[in-house]
Amino acid sequence: MKKILFLLIFFFTLGSYAQEEDPKVGLVLSGGGAKGLAHIGVLKVIEEAGIRIDYIGGTSMGAVIGALYASGYSASELDSIFHATNFNILIQDELPRSAKTFYEKKDAEKYAITLPFDNFDVSFPPALSKGQNVYNLMSKLTLHVQDRKRFEDLPIPFLAMATDVETGEEVILDSGFLPQAVSASAAIPTLFSPVLVEGRLLTDGGVLNNYPVEELRSRGAEIIIGVDVQDTLMERKDLNSAFEILTQLSNFNTIKSMREKIKLTDVYIGPDITPFNVMSFDKGNEIIQAGEIAAKKKLSELQAVAALQKQKDTLHQKRIAPVDSLYISDVRIEGNTSYPREYVLGKLKLRYPTAVSYKDLRWGINNLSATRNFNRINYQLIPLDKGYVMVLQLEENSNKMLLRLGVHYDNLYKSGGLVNLTRKSLLQSNDVASLDVVLGDNFRYNFHYYLDKGYYWSLGLRTRYNSFSKDVSFDFASENAVLEVDQINNLSIDYQDYTHQFYVETLFKQIFSLGMGLEHKYLDISSETIRPMADDAGNVGVFDQSSYYSTFGYLKLDSFDNKYYPSKGLYFDGDFHWYIHSTDFQENFSPFSVAKGTVGYVFSPLPNFVTRLSTEGGFRIGSTRNNIFDFFLGGYGNDFINTFVPFYGYDFIGLSGDSFTKLTVEFDYEFLTRNHVILTGNFANIENGLFTGGDWFTIPDYSGYAIGYGRDTFLGPVEVKYSVSPEVKRSYWFFSVGFWF
């Protein structure tokens, strides 16, 4: 029966187009988010049937797939592109950590919530993502056709549908810059921000026209093949979120209009995508297969169409060579009213004319995007002679003030809520001022002003107050000669630190951060447990109440892909402080220096299994009359200040000395996504004058081991660790919740 039906369709179609020398075939690809990956499966069968596509019209994901196919990519190449794409990173605009400056890394890794706060009025971002990564990917993949401003001049004429957010009109995108047009058509509301195209603010074309069959008919397509991956209406039990309800409302008009659109389609293909939703990118293989299955059911009809064509498809038989490097002869910047050209070029790290790998070019765009100073960064690479002119079209972010929030708990600082106020362009266009206030068991604040000069020396001003109270080992005070001690093993320390810094920094060899500056530090350290000898003012229970003045320098490298759970990268942090003057509370100050450094290496020998190695060391040069600036090892933490160093197996400030070495080996197994089991061993030598002899190179005197569980959440890491040390024959539990600050 099916074979007879096929013959009837074939002869009817043949009769209808008998007078046509070579009928034009149009392909309509609907939107549907991740479900649009079914288009790839359908295209595989279309190629198998031998059909030459003459026009393509697409919406949203249909525009993405359609634009790439119209640019010359075959179905198998599209399949390979899908498998090489991390859609979580693509959709969320997640930038590689390496794209951020050291300031931006610290700035981005302690806040759970960030909200626009202009005029002290809380608002919400227009969408989850700006779509920058989608644009970057489309720009790279369509580089070979970027000189075609009219989409009818592409290897296959193409159009995309979008919606004007302000007027509610549907917009046909058939000219301009292809990556920008596709980004606008695929800007799913609430997921991607609208895109500004030639003065019009555009969003997902599926809002008004998710299946542009009429547009292809009007352009001369005589036979239409349509692929429909749109949602059907959900039942009440499935309407559990605001996004699902909004999607349902949007589908009312789409489903109603499809009744007429199907009538205009000669070969209608509707893959079974009911098990999937617009975000089911993790099930891409299944979705592609669903498209292939649906198309094979229409193989007879597709072959009948192919039989009518005299010229066959030769376009998709040629593989498109991947782009590895470019020669940039010039850079033109448009739209940078607030940020100077030097700032933009400094972020791009691009000195032209030069040959640059596409990887480095993308890295430069990510650097610029990581500043969050631009809503969107459009760029075109215009062929000129043997190279390209890079035209940057910047859309500056009008939000200059941010309100940011975070929470944290750990064994040292206890509970704390973080409130941050950030103001960009406070004194100059490319500066940022940030104030952290921590409210909880231990009040703290941190103010940071940073003037980013790109290639040149950037300037920073920082002031902080840090405090904690902790019962610690008596070793903390054992070397202070003025103590009167009566059988005390532990004491309660109240530690307050006021630090003010002015510094300059720049990039060294493009990867290191090199800086130097001046510092004033005031320490107020006391205890009610013991009573040191009173000073002339009658102070008792006080270890130090002195100001210290120093110069400092540092060199940093941080290529870790994640601060808390890195899976690859290198880390180096070297710091040197020369303390040249003090108000000298204990009247025994002489100049001295403190040097310390950390080197870390992370690699993944097996899937989901990470090995982390790090070594640390530090020493003092000059006077050692008081031990306030000795190194203190013990406890668990991520952002300890001054000379405090974490060390498993011992409580906070469990070990002390004016010099130390430490080795840490860590094994991390991610048994479920964002869930980690971590085994750690650390080993150290610490004592006064460790480096004056050879003791630092001997078998470690101290060791500790820990087993822990960690989960990466939007609030930050949630961790519990159990640690032991064979030397002290006791164990410690460490808990922490949220980003460290």
C-alpha angles and dihedrals in degrees: 000000000000091000091053090048090051092052091050091051092046096052092042091052092044090052093048093054099030091114093050116092093208117352117222114241121210126198121208118197117188128211123254110140112237089359087069088075084082085076088072091058091048092050090054090059093043089056090045090054089052098240121161111215114216102178133021127196120181144170128207108324087004087059091050094051092038094051092051093047090047088052091059106268114140124225091256090052090051089051090053092048090053093052091049094051125092100210094190090062092039096053100037094049086235105178121208110258089236089067091068129081118238089259092051092048093055090041094053100042104067108048125085096188130031121186133176109254107179113160086007089287116132114227136163132245115261092239146352092259139022091217093236094137091051089052092047092052094047091047092055095044094048098041091114091062101035091113091063105094094172110064090211086069093061116107084266117025109249142187134182132200126230137167127235105232094204101045102026091232124142113241128207111215108202101140141032125058113346100215090049093049092049091047090054094048091049097045096121107200114259090008100064129023117245115266125233109228119176092332096314123109105225135188139173113333090214090077089077109005118021096162112040098195095136091056092056092046090053091053095056106271106152098184120038125202110191130193115198119194097158124136124262117220114284124231122244093260090060096051096091105133141043090248091054092049092049090048090051092051091049091051094058094078094036095053092045093051093048092072089071096036093057089058089060092052120091097193111025117192119188113178118206100253098153093116090058140065136201091276100046094114090134087067094051096128091055092047093050089049090051089056092049092049092050093048093049088057086062095041093115092055091046091051089051089056091048090052090061093056119088097188115057131211112275097154097082094047090076118078117228110234113235117245113243105163142007137199109230110202098173142003124215120189125201130182098023098130095147104029119062123235092248090057093052094046090046091056091047088051086216124145111180151244088045145123110252132181116241087238091059091044091053089046090055092051088049090051090055092045092049090066088069087217093119130059091204138000112208117185134177128197106213115195113240122172105310097340145034138268109222111217113194117199107191126195105197121219110246092201106099100164128058135189113207131183138193142164132210144174130186139152095262108039094025116202123355139168117209122214117183132186115194125187121188123201091019099151101355133020095252101043133097132200120199131184121192119192119185116200119190140068091341118031114220139164136191125191119189129180116187129182108197111208097175109213093011132068110297120212129224138186119189134176127175143172118207127178141168140160121220141166103234142173117282088243088087090073104022095104097049105107097205097064123119103203128185112187097309120159100171134023138191113243125201106198124189125177127187112185129179123183138181114190146160125214141177141175116273117203086349093280108057124074109220119190145161136182153138126280139195116193127183117194125195109184121168144151135204090201096073135025116222117201111288118255126223090279092053096250114161131184091027126129098178141356101167140130117228125199121201148157118228143186134191143185120201139183122179120171096153111136091219131021098217104027107021117181098185142008147073130272132195128170120174121176132179126186124186110197105204104167141018138179081232109218090189094042094230103096123144124166116273140164134227121205127182137162143181131202121188136179126188128188140161113229092176135020111282090002120107132185120202123192125183138164128195136186142171143175143177126235122202128003118025097176094129128030099218090110095042118117116264119199128195145080130045126282144130105214107033116164133230114351099339112123127189116241126174119227095036132074121247111297089007094142131033142180141134092258137026147168125209136185124194127191118186134181118197124189116188099205093173130016108289092358117112138187109198131193116192137183124184129184130188149174115206130169143117112290093007094156097044089078133023098270093107089067096052132094107296116265093207132046139168138183134202140186118196149165123224135182125193109224136167087259090055132262119339108205141174121185134183115202136183138180124205090213099060098031094222138100138225135204118215124194130185134171126189137001116326116248 
